[in-house]
Every structure is written in structure tokens, then in C-alpha cells.
Amino acid sequence: ARGRGLRHRGRVPRTLRLARRHPELHRRPGIGGTAVLAGSVAPVGATEVDPEWIVRGWRTITGVHNYEPRHLQEAVEFLASAGDDLPWKDILDGPITADQLAEEFRRNDVQRLRTVVTM
């Protein structure tokens, strides 16, 4: 999806970027604005940012994930209380070693949600 700026008096106070690739951030947001990057949870390459442009323009760049810290706490509590009852053999594949990761990513016959990697 393309980022959409929210216009305010000819400026862009906030820019939401929801794609894997980010535009050149020096073109957005306006003075005092915030760029919110979401969905960048895998390597996508570098994005140039001019520190002077950020500081002099009172701009902010922040990132959000699709969950909040409280969700991690809830997940840990759930696993502590019900984890022994889950069908792990149907959920998890592996274990594999770190040396096997490249091959695992090339697989197209994956039947389980996650693969355990031993380090």
C-alpha cells in the first residue's frame, strides 16, 4: 500500500507508511510532523535520512508493529497457563540448526505455523 499523508494547512503533519519500502523521508513530513513507519518487519534496504533536516524541522520518525508490549505479556501468561495443552507437534516444525535456515526459507511444502531453530 502507498503511504498517505494527512494534509493540514498545506503541510503534512503525519505520514503513514505501510509498505515494505519507504520513500525518501526528506520529502515528508512537514515542519513539526511525524513519519510513522509500519509493517517493516523484514530487511527492505536503506532509507536516507538527513539528520539536520530532522532536527531543524522538529520532525519525528517512529515505528509501530502490529502488536503492543502488553500483548507479549498476555502471550507469556497464556503459555504459562495453557501451554502444556497445545498440540505443539501440529504447530511447530523442526528443530533445525541455523545452518539449515536458507533451505527452510526456500521450502514451499511447509505444513506448520513456525519452525524451531536451535542455536
Secondary structure, 3 states (H helix, E strand, C coil): CCCEEEEECCEEEEEEECCCCCCCHHHCCCCCCEEEEECCCCCCCCCCCCHHHHHHCCCEEEEECCCCHHHHHHHHHHHHHHHHHCCHHHHEEEEEEHHHHHHHHHCCCCCCCEEEEEC
